[in-house]
Amino acid sequence: MSRARSPGAGSAVAAPTSPASTGAIWLGAGLVGAFVDGIVLHMLLEWHHMVSSVVPPTTLEAMHVNTRWDGVFHVLAWAFVALGVGLVWRGARAATSGGVPLPTTRYFVGSMMVGAGLFNTIEGIIDHLLLGIHHVREVPDPLPYDLGFLLVGGFGYLAVGFALRRAR
């Protein structure tokens, strides 16, 4: 059950999950989870690339391979954002025709944080810990960075997101 405002009501009421709420989760996964990781960690800080543990970017050819896989990662992020926008749009149209009301801003932002946390948790466990295709920071002992990423960007975002969704 999502928290949504009824038209004209002053307090949040329980309503079935709207497409807009689900869309917010996909937006959080794409915008906060994937794009922030890709832009900040891959491009600005240059801490890692998608396959930098498998193909260390120490030659021009290896950098091309890593850049190609970074591109695949960004296409996936873009698809998450496009899906999220489509669902938010559908939810807004349904709400204006008397369907499920839109979520409150707090619930919507909380849902985005849940999406980001889910993305970071899944990506962190699979790519960093299980497959080892890259680590948050390619250093001799990457585990503290990987665990910090999971703690803050995964479980931390999830906790904040669920707290916002429960708040009145």
N, C-alpha and C positions, 0 to 999 in steps of 0.2 A: 504494500500500500504506500502510495506516495502522498506527500503533503502538498495540497494544491489549494488555491484560493477559489472559492465559488464567486461567480460574478456578483459584485455588490456586497459581498460579505467582508467583514473586518478581521476575521480570524481564520487560521489555517484549518482545513477540514481534511479528513482522510478521503482519498479518491483512488480508484484503480490506477496503476502505473500508466502514464500517458506516453505516447510516442515521443513527446518532447523530453521526458525524463530519461527514456532509453537513449534518445539522441544525445543527451548531455553526457552520458557515459562514453559513447563513441567519440564525441568531441574531446573529452578529457584524455582518452587513450591516444588520439591522434595529435592534438595540439600540445598538451602538456607532456604526455608520456613519450611519444615518438619524436615530435619536432624539437622539443627542448633538448632531448638527448642528442639527436642528430646535429642540431645547430651548435649547441654549447659544447658537448663533449667531443664530437667528431670534428667540427670545423673550427670553432674558436679556440678551444683549449688544446685540440689535437691530441687528446689523451688516448683515444682508440678509434678504430674503424670496425665495421661489421665483422670482418674476418682477420683482424690484425694478429690474433694469436696463432692462426693457422698459416697465414701468409704475411709475415712481418713486412711492413711497408718500408723496406730498406733499399729497394731499387725502384726505378721509374716504372718498370713493368709490374712489380708487386703493388705499387701505389695505384696503378690503373685497376688492378683486380679489386683492391679494397674500395676504391672510389665507385666502381661498378656495383658492388654489393651495398655500399652506402646508398646508392641510387635506388636499388630495389627496396631497401628499408624505407626511404622517403616516399616511394610510390605506395607502399603499404600504409604509411601514415596519412598520405593524401586520401586514400580510399576510406580510411576510418573517418576522416573529417567530412568527406562527401556524404558518407552514410549518415553521420550525425546531423549534418545540415538538413538532409532530406527528411529525417525523422522529426527534427524540430519543426520544420516547415509543415509536415503533415499534422503534427500535434497542434500547431497554431491554427491551422485551417479547421481542424475538428473542434477546437475550443470555441471558435467564432460561430460555429453552426450548432452550438448547444451540446457538443460532445464532452469528453473528459476535460475538465479545466486544466489550464497550464499550471505547472508547479510554481511555487514561490521562488523568488530569486535565490534565497538561501538553499532551498532544496536543489535547485538547478546547479548552483555552484558546487554544492556537496556531491551531486552526481558526477560532475566533471572531475572532481578530486578522486572519487571512487574509480572512475575510468582510468585516470592517470595511475593510481595506485595499483589497479589490477594489471595494467599494461607493464608497469615497471617490475612488479613482482613476478609475473609470468616470464617476461623477457630476461630478468635478472637470474632467475633460477635456471631456466633452460640454456640461455646463451653463455652466461658467466660461469655457473657452477656445474651444470651437467655436461654440456657440449664443449665448453671451454673455447668457443670460437673467438671470443674476445673478452676482455676484462674492462672494468671501468677505467682503470689506468694500467697501462702496460709497463709494470715495474717488476723487479725481482720477486716481491711478495705482494701480489695483487689482492689477496683475500681481504685485508682490512677495507680496501676501497669497495670491493664487491659487497661485503656485508654492510658497510655504511650506506651504500646505494639502496640495498634492500630495506634497511631499517628506516631511512629517511624517505626516499622516493617511492618505496613500495608500501611498507606497513604504516609509515607516518602519514602518507597521503590518504591511505584507506581509513585510518583512525579519524583524521580531520574530516574527511568526506562523510563518513557515517555519523559523526557528531553533528555536522551541519544539517544532514538530512533529518535527524531526530529533534533538533532544536525547534522551539516554537517561536 
